[in-house]
Amino acid sequence: MNKHVIDLLSLIAVVVGGVNLGLAALFEYDPLAMILGGYGTYYTKVAYIIIGIASLWTFYTYLMTPGEDIVKDNK
């Protein structure tokens, strides 16, 4: 799988997780847990693990390597 595809998928997962946390904090409504069957289900735990790993990947990709894409584009 291409690195840019992984970057895009991880960014989408981080945005979904952020919106989910925002809704949970503001309205006490967790759509991800509701869709996947509640907090105790295996699917919800896997989804939250994926979002957590995606956030670490996004942190590494976008914050720990600033300007790499700009340097590659100018060559």
C-alpha positions in Angstrom: 0.0 0.0 0.0 1.3 3.4 -0.9 2.4 5.7 2.0 0.2 8.5 0.8 -2.9 6.2 1.0 -1.9 5.2 4.5 -1.5 8.9 5.4 -4.9 9.7 4.0 -6.6 6.8 5.7 -5.0 7.7 9.1 -6.0 11.4 8.7 -9.6 10.3 8.0 -9.6 8.1 11.1 -8.3 10.9 13.2 -11.0 13.3 11.9 -13.7 10.7 12.6 -12.3 10.1 16.1 -12.1 13.9 16.8 -15.7 14.5 15.7 -16.8 11.5 17.7 -15.0 12.8 20.8 -16.5 16.3 20.2 -20.0 14.9 20.0 -19.4 12.8 23.1 -18.2 15.8 25.1 -20.7 18.3 24.0 -23.9 16.2 23.7 -23.0 13.0 25.6 -23.7 11.2 22.3 -21.2 8.7 21.0 -22.2 7.8 17.5 -19.3 5.4 16.9 -20.1 3.3 19.9 -23.8 3.4 19.0 -23.2 2.2 15.5 -20.8 -0.5 16.6 -23.1 -1.9 19.3 -22.0 -0.1 22.5 -18.7 0.4 24.5 -18.2 -3.2 25.5 -18.2 -4.8 22.0 -15.1 -6.1 20.3 -15.9 -3.9 17.2 -15.9 -0.7 19.2 -12.6 -1.5 20.9 -11.0 -2.3 17.6 -12.3 0.9 16.1 -10.9 3.0 19.0 -7.5 1.1 18.7 -7.4 1.9 15.0 -8.1 5.6 15.7 -5.4 5.7 18.4 -2.8 4.1 16.1 -3.9 6.5 13.3 -3.4 9.4 15.6 0.1 8.3 16.4 0.8 7.8 12.7 -0.6 11.2 11.8 1.5 12.8 14.6 4.6 11.2 13.3 3.9 11.9 9.6 2.8 15.5 9.8 4.5 16.9 13.0 7.7 15.0 13.2 8.6 15.4 9.5 7.6 19.0 8.7 8.4 20.2 5.2 9.3 16.9 3.6 6.6 17.1 1.0 7.6 20.6 0.1 11.2 19.6 -0.4 10.1 16.6 -2.6 7.8 18.8 -4.7 10.5 21.4 -5.5 13.0 18.9 -6.8 
